[in-house]
Amino acid sequence: MAIKEVRVYSTPLAAKHLYNMSSSAVTTPYSTIVEIIDSSGHRGYGEACLASPQYQPAHNDGVRNSLTILAPAIIGHDPTQLSVLNAIMNSALDGHSEGKAALDIACWDLSGKIFNRSVVDLLGGALQHNIITYHVVGIGTPEYAATEATRLQNEGITRIQLKAGGRPIQEDIASIRAVAEVIQPGTDLAIDTNRGWTTAEAIQVSSACRDITLSLEQPCATESELSSVKQQSHHPIVVDENSTDIGAIARMIANGLADGFGLKITRLGGLTNMRAVRDLCMQTRTPMSADDAWGGDIIAAAGVAMGATLQPQLSRGAWLAHPYHQTHYDEHNGPRIENGYVTLPQGGPGLGLVIEEGRFGEPLTIYK
Protein backbone atom coordinates (compact mmCIF):
# COMPACT_ATOMS: atom_id res chain seq x y z
CA MET A 1 0.00 0.00 0.00
CA ALA A 2 1.68 3.19 -1.18
CA ILE A 3 0.95 6.65 -2.52
CA LYS A 4 1.15 6.33 -6.29
CA GLU A 5 0.05 9.75 -7.52
CA VAL A 6 -0.77 13.25 -6.25
CA ARG A 7 -2.92 15.53 -8.39
CA VAL A 8 -3.21 19.25 -7.67
CA TYR A 9 -6.20 21.37 -8.71
CA SER A 10 -7.33 24.95 -8.22
CA THR A 11 -10.95 26.05 -8.01
CA PRO A 12 -12.49 29.51 -7.37
CA LEU A 13 -14.72 30.11 -4.36
CA ALA A 14 -16.05 33.64 -4.82
CA ALA A 15 -17.80 35.33 -1.90
CA LYS A 16 -21.47 35.91 -2.73
CA HIS A 17 -22.20 38.17 0.23
CA LEU A 18 -20.48 40.96 2.14
CA TYR A 19 -17.49 39.56 4.04
CA ASN A 20 -15.47 42.52 5.30
CA MET A 21 -12.71 42.11 7.87
CA SER A 22 -10.51 44.69 9.58
CA SER A 23 -7.77 44.69 6.92
CA SER A 24 -9.43 43.20 3.85
CA ALA A 25 -12.56 41.94 2.14
CA VAL A 26 -12.93 38.42 0.77
CA THR A 27 -13.36 38.43 -3.03
CA THR A 28 -12.51 35.26 -5.01
CA PRO A 29 -9.98 33.01 -3.28
CA TYR A 30 -8.76 30.05 -5.32
CA SER A 31 -8.83 26.88 -3.27
CA THR A 32 -6.08 24.29 -3.65
CA ILE A 33 -7.40 20.73 -3.94
CA VAL A 34 -5.17 17.67 -3.74
CA GLU A 35 -6.20 14.21 -4.84
CA ILE A 36 -4.01 11.35 -3.63
CA ILE A 37 -4.28 7.96 -5.35
CA ASP A 38 -2.79 4.86 -3.77
CA SER A 39 -1.48 1.69 -5.38
CA SER A 40 -4.90 0.02 -4.96
CA GLY A 41 -6.77 2.84 -6.68
CA HIS A 42 -8.29 4.45 -3.58
CA ARG A 43 -8.59 8.23 -3.77
CA GLY A 44 -8.39 10.74 -0.94
CA TYR A 45 -9.01 14.48 -1.10
CA GLY A 46 -7.54 17.39 0.82
CA GLU A 47 -7.95 21.15 0.60
CA ALA A 48 -6.39 24.42 1.72
CA CYS A 49 -7.78 27.87 0.99
CA LEU A 50 -6.87 31.21 2.56
CA ALA A 51 -9.51 33.92 2.56
CA SER A 52 -6.93 36.70 2.36
CA PRO A 53 -3.12 36.95 2.55
CA GLN A 54 -3.18 39.54 5.36
CA TYR A 55 -3.77 37.18 8.28
CA GLN A 56 -0.98 34.61 8.04
CA PRO A 57 2.46 34.32 6.40
CA ALA A 58 0.98 32.39 3.47
CA HIS A 59 -1.16 32.86 0.37
CA ASN A 60 -2.97 30.57 -2.05
CA ASP A 61 -0.35 30.63 -4.81
CA GLY A 62 2.23 29.81 -2.14
CA VAL A 63 0.23 26.76 -1.07
CA ARG A 64 0.41 25.37 -4.59
CA ASN A 65 4.10 26.23 -4.86
CA SER A 66 4.86 24.37 -1.62
CA LEU A 67 3.34 21.23 -3.13
CA THR A 68 6.11 21.15 -5.75
CA ILE A 69 8.36 20.01 -2.88
CA LEU A 70 5.91 18.29 -0.55
CA ALA A 71 3.98 16.12 -3.02
CA PRO A 72 7.04 14.36 -4.54
CA ALA A 73 8.37 13.74 -1.02
CA ILE A 74 5.44 11.50 -0.04
CA ILE A 75 5.25 9.45 -3.26
CA GLY A 76 5.82 5.76 -2.51
CA HIS A 77 4.99 6.02 1.19
CA ASP A 78 2.13 4.39 3.11
CA PRO A 79 -0.77 6.90 3.29
CA THR A 80 -2.04 5.38 6.55
CA GLN A 81 1.17 6.10 8.47
CA LEU A 82 0.26 9.70 9.20
CA SER A 83 2.99 10.45 11.74
CA VAL A 84 5.60 9.16 9.31
CA LEU A 85 4.17 11.24 6.47
CA ASN A 86 4.18 14.39 8.59
CA ALA A 87 7.79 13.76 9.57
CA ILE A 88 8.69 13.33 5.89
CA MET A 89 6.97 16.59 4.95
CA ASN A 90 8.63 18.46 7.81
CA SER A 91 12.02 17.16 6.70
CA ALA A 92 11.36 18.13 3.10
CA LEU A 93 10.21 21.71 3.78
CA ASP A 94 10.18 23.99 6.80
CA GLY A 95 6.90 25.76 7.51
CA HIS A 96 4.22 25.93 4.80
CA SER A 97 1.63 24.31 7.04
CA GLU A 98 -1.21 24.90 4.59
CA GLY A 99 0.30 22.74 1.84
CA LYS A 100 1.13 20.07 4.40
CA ALA A 101 -2.42 20.23 5.70
CA ALA A 102 -3.94 19.61 2.26
CA LEU A 103 -1.86 16.45 1.88
CA ASP A 104 -2.45 15.35 5.47
CA ILE A 105 -6.24 15.72 5.13
CA ALA A 106 -6.17 13.76 1.87
CA CYS A 107 -4.32 10.94 3.62
CA TRP A 108 -6.91 10.85 6.42
CA ASP A 109 -9.65 10.64 3.79
CA LEU A 110 -7.70 7.97 1.95
CA SER A 111 -7.04 6.01 5.16
CA GLY A 112 -10.75 5.99 5.92
CA LYS A 113 -11.49 4.53 2.50
CA ILE A 114 -8.75 1.92 2.88
CA PHE A 115 -10.04 0.80 6.30
CA ASN A 116 -13.72 1.40 5.44
CA ARG A 117 -14.12 3.75 8.40
CA SER A 118 -15.02 7.39 8.73
CA VAL A 119 -12.40 9.99 9.57
CA VAL A 120 -14.42 10.64 12.74
CA ASP A 121 -13.86 7.02 13.77
CA LEU A 122 -10.15 7.27 13.00
CA LEU A 123 -9.95 10.43 15.13
CA GLY A 124 -11.37 8.54 18.10
CA GLY A 125 -15.11 8.61 17.57
CA ALA A 126 -17.97 11.09 17.70
CA LEU A 127 -18.96 12.65 21.02
CA GLN A 128 -21.66 14.61 19.20
CA HIS A 129 -23.39 14.04 15.87
CA ASN A 130 -24.90 17.49 15.44
CA ILE A 131 -22.05 19.99 15.55
CA ILE A 132 -22.82 23.57 16.47
CA THR A 133 -21.62 26.25 14.07
CA TYR A 134 -21.19 30.00 14.14
CA HIS A 135 -21.82 32.64 11.52
CA VAL A 136 -19.90 35.80 10.70
CA VAL A 137 -21.43 39.26 10.51
CA GLY A 138 -19.06 41.37 8.41
CA ILE A 139 -18.01 44.94 9.13
CA GLY A 140 -20.78 47.39 8.30
CA THR A 141 -23.12 49.90 9.86
CA PRO A 142 -24.73 49.21 13.24
CA GLU A 143 -28.08 48.85 11.47
CA TYR A 144 -26.67 46.27 9.06
CA ALA A 145 -25.02 44.32 11.88
CA ALA A 146 -28.18 44.23 13.99
CA THR A 147 -30.32 43.19 11.02
CA GLU A 148 -27.92 40.38 10.12
CA ALA A 149 -27.72 39.16 13.71
CA THR A 150 -31.50 39.06 13.90
CA ARG A 151 -31.80 37.18 10.62
CA LEU A 152 -29.20 34.61 11.64
CA GLN A 153 -30.86 33.94 14.98
CA ASN A 154 -34.20 33.49 13.22
CA GLU A 155 -32.46 30.82 11.11
CA GLY A 156 -31.31 28.97 14.22
CA ILE A 157 -27.77 30.34 14.60
CA THR A 158 -26.84 30.67 18.28
CA ARG A 159 -23.21 31.73 17.90
CA ILE A 160 -22.46 35.00 16.15
CA GLN A 161 -19.02 36.36 15.33
CA LEU A 162 -19.11 40.10 14.68
CA LYS A 163 -16.15 41.41 12.71
CA ALA A 164 -14.59 44.68 13.88
CA GLY A 165 -11.45 46.80 13.52
CA GLY A 166 -9.91 48.91 10.77
CA ARG A 167 -12.14 51.93 11.43
CA PRO A 168 -12.79 54.50 14.18
CA ILE A 169 -13.25 52.65 17.46
CA GLN A 170 -16.55 54.36 18.24
CA GLU A 171 -18.03 52.78 15.11
CA ASP A 172 -17.04 49.34 16.39
CA ILE A 173 -18.57 50.08 19.78
CA ALA A 174 -21.78 51.26 18.11
CA SER A 175 -22.04 48.04 16.09
CA ILE A 176 -21.35 45.89 19.15
CA ARG A 177 -24.08 47.66 21.10
CA ALA A 178 -26.53 47.40 18.20
CA VAL A 179 -25.98 43.65 17.94
CA ALA A 180 -26.10 43.18 21.72
CA GLU A 181 -29.56 44.76 21.75
CA VAL A 182 -30.93 42.03 19.46
CA ILE A 183 -29.05 39.06 20.93
CA GLN A 184 -31.52 36.48 22.17
CA PRO A 185 -31.09 34.33 25.30
CA GLY A 186 -28.83 31.38 24.50
CA THR A 187 -26.88 33.15 21.73
CA ASP A 188 -23.14 33.66 22.20
CA LEU A 189 -21.48 36.79 20.80
CA ALA A 190 -17.80 37.02 19.86
CA ILE A 191 -16.10 40.16 18.54
CA ASP A 192 -13.33 39.27 16.08
CA THR A 193 -10.95 41.95 14.83
CA ASN A 194 -8.43 39.61 13.16
CA ARG A 195 -5.65 41.51 14.99
CA GLY A 196 -7.22 44.84 14.05
CA TRP A 197 -7.05 46.80 17.32
CA THR A 198 -4.20 48.27 19.30
CA THR A 199 -3.99 47.31 22.97
CA ALA A 200 -5.44 50.69 23.93
CA GLU A 201 -8.38 50.23 21.57
CA ALA A 202 -9.10 46.70 22.80
CA ILE A 203 -9.06 47.85 26.42
CA GLN A 204 -11.27 50.82 25.52
CA VAL A 205 -13.84 48.59 23.80
CA SER A 206 -13.88 46.09 26.65
CA SER A 207 -14.41 48.90 29.16
CA ALA A 208 -17.13 50.56 27.07
CA CYS A 209 -18.92 47.22 26.63
CA ARG A 210 -18.32 45.76 30.08
CA ASP A 211 -22.08 45.44 30.60
CA ILE A 212 -22.35 43.14 27.55
CA THR A 213 -21.64 39.41 27.65
CA LEU A 214 -19.19 38.68 24.83
CA SER A 215 -15.71 37.37 24.07
CA LEU A 216 -12.87 39.17 22.29
CA GLU A 217 -11.32 37.07 19.54
CA GLN A 218 -7.75 37.97 18.58
CA PRO A 219 -8.18 41.68 19.35
CA CYS A 220 -4.47 42.47 18.80
CA ALA A 221 -1.58 41.17 16.73
CA THR A 222 0.93 39.70 19.19
CA GLU A 223 1.00 37.55 22.31
CA SER A 224 2.49 40.39 24.32
CA GLU A 225 -0.33 42.71 23.25
CA LEU A 226 -2.91 40.06 24.07
CA SER A 227 -1.32 39.60 27.48
CA SER A 228 -1.63 43.33 28.17
CA VAL A 229 -5.27 43.30 27.11
CA LYS A 230 -5.97 40.20 29.19
CA GLN A 231 -4.80 41.94 32.35
CA GLN A 232 -7.27 44.81 31.87
CA SER A 233 -10.11 43.18 29.94
CA HIS A 234 -13.64 42.69 31.23
CA HIS A 235 -14.14 39.85 28.74
CA PRO A 236 -12.64 36.45 27.88
CA ILE A 237 -9.85 36.38 25.28
CA VAL A 238 -10.04 33.87 22.43
CA VAL A 239 -6.84 33.40 20.42
CA ASP A 240 -6.95 32.76 16.68
CA GLU A 241 -4.05 33.97 14.52
CA ASN A 242 -1.41 33.36 17.21
CA SER A 243 -2.43 29.71 17.67
CA THR A 244 0.09 28.49 15.11
CA ASP A 245 1.33 25.26 16.71
CA ILE A 246 0.94 23.09 19.78
CA GLY A 247 3.87 24.77 21.54
CA ALA A 248 2.31 28.23 21.27
CA ILE A 249 -1.08 26.88 22.30
CA ALA A 250 0.34 25.05 25.32
CA ARG A 251 2.18 28.20 26.40
CA MET A 252 -0.94 30.37 26.17
CA ILE A 253 -2.95 27.83 28.16
CA ALA A 254 -0.24 27.56 30.82
CA ASN A 255 0.18 31.30 31.32
CA GLY A 256 -3.57 31.92 31.43
CA LEU A 257 -3.66 34.17 28.38
CA ALA A 258 -6.17 32.14 26.35
CA ASP A 259 -9.72 31.49 27.51
CA GLY A 260 -10.32 29.63 24.27
CA PHE A 261 -9.01 29.12 20.75
CA GLY A 262 -10.25 29.64 17.22
CA LEU A 263 -8.25 26.88 15.56
CA LYS A 264 -7.60 26.54 11.85
CA ILE A 265 -6.79 23.06 10.55
CA THR A 266 -4.53 24.32 7.78
CA ARG A 267 -2.68 26.76 10.04
CA LEU A 268 -1.76 23.81 12.28
CA GLY A 269 -0.68 21.66 9.33
CA GLY A 270 -3.60 19.23 9.12
CA LEU A 271 -5.75 16.85 11.11
CA THR A 272 -2.77 14.98 12.57
CA ASN A 273 -1.48 18.07 14.36
CA MET A 274 -5.02 19.23 15.13
CA ARG A 275 -5.71 15.92 16.88
CA ALA A 276 -2.78 16.54 19.25
CA VAL A 277 -4.01 20.07 19.96
CA ARG A 278 -7.53 18.74 20.51
CA ASP A 279 -6.27 16.32 23.13
CA LEU A 280 -4.37 19.12 24.88
CA CYS A 281 -7.41 21.41 24.91
CA MET A 282 -9.74 18.69 26.12
CA GLN A 283 -7.35 17.68 28.91
CA THR A 284 -6.94 21.30 30.05
CA ARG A 285 -10.65 22.04 29.56
CA THR A 286 -9.94 24.85 27.14
CA PRO A 287 -12.72 25.59 24.61
CA MET A 288 -11.76 25.40 20.94
CA SER A 289 -13.27 25.49 17.49
CA ALA A 290 -12.45 23.30 14.50
CA ASP A 291 -12.60 25.40 11.39
CA ASP A 292 -10.57 27.15 8.72
CA ALA A 293 -10.12 30.44 6.91
CA TRP A 294 -12.10 29.57 3.74
CA GLY A 295 -12.63 26.58 1.47
CA GLY A 296 -15.22 24.15 0.20
CA ASP A 297 -16.73 20.81 1.17
CA ILE A 298 -13.43 19.03 1.77
CA ILE A 299 -12.03 21.35 4.44
CA ALA A 300 -15.56 21.75 5.82
CA ALA A 301 -15.93 17.98 6.20
CA ALA A 302 -12.54 17.82 7.92
CA GLY A 303 -13.60 20.55 10.37
CA VAL A 304 -16.94 18.90 11.09
CA ALA A 305 -15.19 15.54 11.63
CA MET A 306 -12.86 17.08 14.19
CA GLY A 307 -15.72 19.05 15.70
CA ALA A 308 -17.67 15.84 16.28
CA THR A 309 -14.86 14.53 18.50
CA LEU A 310 -14.90 17.53 20.86
CA GLN A 311 -16.56 17.43 24.26
CA PRO A 312 -19.76 19.43 23.64
CA GLN A 313 -19.22 21.77 26.59
CA LEU A 314 -15.74 22.64 25.28
CA SER A 315 -16.72 23.05 21.62
CA ARG A 316 -16.78 26.53 20.11
CA GLY A 317 -18.17 24.94 16.98
CA ALA A 318 -17.13 24.14 13.43
CA TRP A 319 -17.31 26.90 10.84
CA LEU A 320 -18.27 26.46 7.18
CA ALA A 321 -17.52 28.90 4.37
CA HIS A 322 -20.36 27.48 2.25
CA PRO A 323 -22.98 30.07 3.29
CA TYR A 324 -20.66 32.76 1.91
CA HIS A 325 -19.67 31.20 -1.43
CA GLN A 326 -22.58 28.73 -1.91
CA THR A 327 -20.51 26.15 -3.79
CA HIS A 328 -20.67 22.40 -3.17
CA TYR A 329 -18.19 19.82 -4.48
CA ASP A 330 -20.69 17.12 -3.49
CA GLU A 331 -24.25 18.37 -3.93
CA HIS A 332 -25.74 15.51 -1.88
CA ASN A 333 -23.31 15.11 1.01
CA GLY A 334 -21.52 18.45 1.31
CA PRO A 335 -21.84 19.81 4.87
CA ARG A 336 -24.87 22.03 5.36
CA ILE A 337 -26.12 24.19 8.22
CA GLU A 338 -29.60 23.45 9.52
CA ASN A 339 -30.96 25.31 12.55
CA GLY A 340 -27.48 26.29 13.67
CA TYR A 341 -25.97 22.80 13.45
CA VAL A 342 -24.06 20.73 10.92
CA THR A 343 -24.36 16.97 10.59
CA LEU A 344 -21.59 14.65 9.44
CA PRO A 345 -21.50 13.87 5.70
CA GLN A 346 -22.89 10.41 4.98
CA GLY A 347 -21.50 9.64 1.53
CA GLY A 348 -19.27 6.77 2.65
CA PRO A 349 -16.00 6.16 4.48
CA GLY A 350 -13.29 8.77 4.89
CA LEU A 351 -14.64 12.33 4.98
CA GLY A 352 -18.04 11.14 3.80
CA LEU A 353 -17.94 12.95 0.46
CA VAL A 354 -18.47 11.58 -3.03
CA ILE A 355 -16.33 13.62 -5.44
CA GLU A 356 -17.02 12.86 -9.08
CA GLU A 357 -13.95 12.39 -11.24
CA GLY A 358 -13.37 15.56 -13.24
CA ARG A 359 -15.20 17.77 -10.72
CA PHE A 360 -12.22 20.16 -10.58
CA GLY A 361 -11.28 20.01 -14.25
CA GLU A 362 -7.80 19.12 -15.42
CA PRO A 363 -5.07 18.95 -12.78
CA LEU A 364 -2.59 21.79 -12.65
CA THR A 365 0.13 19.27 -11.87
CA ILE A 366 0.43 15.50 -11.44
CA TYR A 367 3.19 14.02 -9.27
CA LYS A 368 4.12 10.36 -9.67
VENDA-V640244 format. One record per residue. N is the residue number from 1. BURIAL is b if it has 24 or more other ideal C-beta (glycine too) atoms within 12 Angstrom, else e. D_LAST is the distance of its C-alpha to the last C-alpha in Angstrom with 2 decimals. Layout:
# VENDA-V640244
((N	BURIAL	D_LAST) (N	BURIAL	D_LAST))
This chain:
# VENDA-V640244
((1	e	14.76) (2	b	11.37) (3	b	8.65) (4	b	6.04) (5	b	4.65) (6	b	6.63) (7	b	8.83) (8	b	11.70) (9	b	15.12) (10	b	18.61) (11	b	21.83) (12	e	25.46) (13	b	27.81) (14	e	31.19) (15	b	34.13) (16	e	36.83) (17	b	39.55) (18	e	41.00) (19	b	38.83) (20	b	40.52) (21	b	39.99) (22	b	41.99) (23	b	39.94) (24	b	38.02) (25	b	37.62) (26	b	34.46) (27	e	33.73) (28	e	30.31) (29	b	27.44) (30	b	23.93) (31	b	21.95) (32	b	18.28) (33	b	16.53) (34	b	13.23) (35	b	12.03) (36	b	10.17) (37	b	9.74) (38	b	10.62) (39	e	11.18) (40	e	14.51) (41	e	13.56) (42	b	15.03) (43	b	14.17) (44	b	15.26) (45	b	16.21) (46	b	17.19) (47	b	19.17) (48	b	20.93) (49	b	23.71) (50	b	26.55) (51	b	29.85) (52	b	31.00) (53	e	30.15) (54	e	33.63) (55	b	33.23) (56	b	30.47) (57	e	28.90) (58	b	25.85) (59	b	25.20) (60	b	22.74) (61	e	21.32) (62	b	20.95) (63	b	18.93) (64	b	16.28) (65	e	16.59) (66	b	16.18) (67	b	12.72) (68	e	11.66) (69	b	12.54) (70	b	12.22) (71	b	8.80) (72	b	7.14) (73	b	10.22) (74	b	9.79) (75	b	6.57) (76	e	8.68) (77	b	11.73) (78	b	14.24) (79	b	14.28) (80	b	18.05) (81	e	18.86) (82	b	19.27) (83	e	21.44) (84	e	19.08) (85	b	16.17) (86	b	18.70) (87	e	19.88) (88	b	16.49) (89	b	16.15) (90	b	19.79) (91	e	19.42) (92	b	16.61) (93	b	18.63) (94	e	22.22) (95	e	23.25) (96	b	21.26) (97	b	21.91) (98	b	21.06) (99	b	17.33) (100	b	17.36) (101	b	19.41) (102	b	17.12) (103	b	14.36) (104	b	17.25) (105	b	18.85) (106	b	15.83) (107	b	15.75) (108	b	19.51) (109	b	19.26) (110	b	16.74) (111	b	19.07) (112	b	21.99) (113	b	20.63) (114	b	19.86) (115	e	23.39) (116	e	25.04) (117	b	26.52) (118	b	26.72) (119	b	25.37) (120	b	29.09) (121	e	29.73) (122	b	26.96) (123	b	28.51) (124	e	31.85) (125	e	33.39) (126	b	35.18) (127	e	38.47) (128	b	38.94) (129	e	37.72) (130	b	39.04) (131	b	37.60) (132	b	39.80) (133	b	38.46) (134	b	39.92) (135	b	40.23) (136	b	40.49) (137	b	43.54) (138	b	42.74) (139	b	45.16) (140	b	48.11) (141	e	51.84) (142	b	53.55) (143	e	54.45) (144	b	50.88) (145	b	49.67) (146	b	52.44) (147	e	51.89) (148	b	48.16) (149	b	48.89) (150	e	51.47) (151	e	49.21) (152	b	46.40) (153	b	48.86) (154	e	50.27) (155	e	46.79) (156	e	46.61) (157	b	44.78) (158	b	46.40) (159	b	44.31) (160	b	44.51) (161	b	42.86) (162	b	44.92) (163	b	43.31) (164	b	45.64) (165	b	45.92) (166	b	45.84) (167	b	49.38) (168	e	52.95) (169	b	53.16) (170	e	56.06) (171	e	53.89) (172	b	51.45) (173	b	54.41) (174	b	55.82) (175	b	52.61) (176	b	52.36) (177	b	55.98) (178	b	55.58) (179	b	52.70) (180	b	54.56) (181	e	57.50) (182	b	55.50) (183	b	53.49) (184	e	54.46) (185	e	55.12) (186	e	51.92) (187	b	49.67) (188	b	47.98) (189	b	47.77) (190	b	45.42) (191	b	45.75) (192	b	42.47) (193	b	42.73) (194	b	39.17) (195	b	40.92) (196	b	43.37) (197	b	46.71) (198	e	48.44) (199	b	49.97) (200	e	53.36) (201	b	52.18) (202	b	50.50) (203	b	53.68) (204	b	55.79) (205	b	53.90) (206	b	54.04) (207	e	57.76) (208	b	58.47) (209	b	56.63) (210	e	57.77) (211	e	59.50) (212	b	56.22) (213	e	53.86) (214	b	50.36) (215	b	47.56) (216	b	46.27) (217	b	42.49) (218	b	41.25) (219	b	44.44) (220	b	43.77) (221	b	40.98) (222	e	41.28) (223	b	42.09) (224	e	45.39) (225	b	46.38) (226	b	45.50) (227	b	47.59) (228	b	50.52) (229	b	50.27) (230	b	50.03) (231	e	53.32) (232	e	55.16) (233	b	53.38) (234	e	55.08) (235	b	51.76) (236	b	48.70) (237	b	45.76) (238	b	42.24) (239	b	39.46) (240	b	36.31) (241	b	34.78) (242	b	35.81) (243	b	34.13) (244	b	30.98) (245	b	30.43) (246	b	32.24) (247	e	34.38) (248	b	35.78) (249	b	36.36) (250	e	38.14) (251	e	40.29) (252	b	41.36) (253	b	42.27) (254	e	44.21) (255	e	46.20) (256	e	47.05) (257	b	45.56) (258	b	43.34) (259	b	44.95) (260	b	41.61) (261	b	38.08) (262	b	36.08) (263	b	32.60) (264	b	29.37) (265	b	26.25) (266	b	23.96) (267	b	26.53) (268	b	26.41) (269	b	22.63) (270	b	22.18) (271	b	23.91) (272	b	23.74) (273	b	25.85) (274	b	27.88) (275	b	28.85) (276	b	30.38) (277	b	32.23) (278	b	33.43) (279	b	34.93) (280	b	36.64) (281	b	38.09) (282	b	39.28) (283	e	40.91) (284	b	42.66) (285	e	43.52) (286	b	41.99) (287	b	41.12) (288	b	37.62) (289	b	35.63) (290	b	32.04) (291	b	30.81) (292	b	28.92) (293	b	29.68) (294	b	28.50) (295	b	25.85) (296	b	25.73) (297	b	25.73) (298	b	22.68) (299	b	24.10) (300	b	27.52) (301	b	26.69) (302	b	25.36) (303	b	28.63) (304	b	30.78) (305	b	29.22) (306	b	30.04) (307	b	33.37) (308	b	34.33) (309	b	34.23) (310	b	36.68) (311	e	40.36) (312	e	41.98) (313	e	44.61) (314	b	42.03) (315	b	39.68) (316	b	39.82) (317	b	37.68) (318	b	34.28) (319	b	33.97) (320	b	32.32) (321	b	31.77) (322	b	32.16) (323	b	35.93) (324	b	35.36) (325	b	32.69) (326	e	33.33) (327	b	29.84) (328	b	28.32) (329	b	24.78) (330	b	26.45) (331	e	30.03) (332	e	31.29) (333	b	29.82) (334	b	29.04) (335	b	31.22) (336	b	34.68) (337	b	37.76) (338	e	40.95) (339	e	44.14) (340	b	42.40) (341	b	39.94) (342	b	36.41) (343	b	35.57) (344	b	32.32) (345	b	30.09) (346	e	30.73) (347	b	27.97) (348	b	26.68) (349	b	24.95) (350	b	22.75) (351	b	23.88) (352	b	25.95) (353	b	24.41) (354	b	23.58) (355	b	21.13) (356	e	21.30) (357	e	18.26) (358	e	18.59) (359	b	20.72) (360	b	19.08) (361	e	18.74) (362	e	15.87) (363	b	12.96) (364	b	13.59) (365	e	10.01) (366	e	6.57) (367	b	3.81) (368	e	0.00))
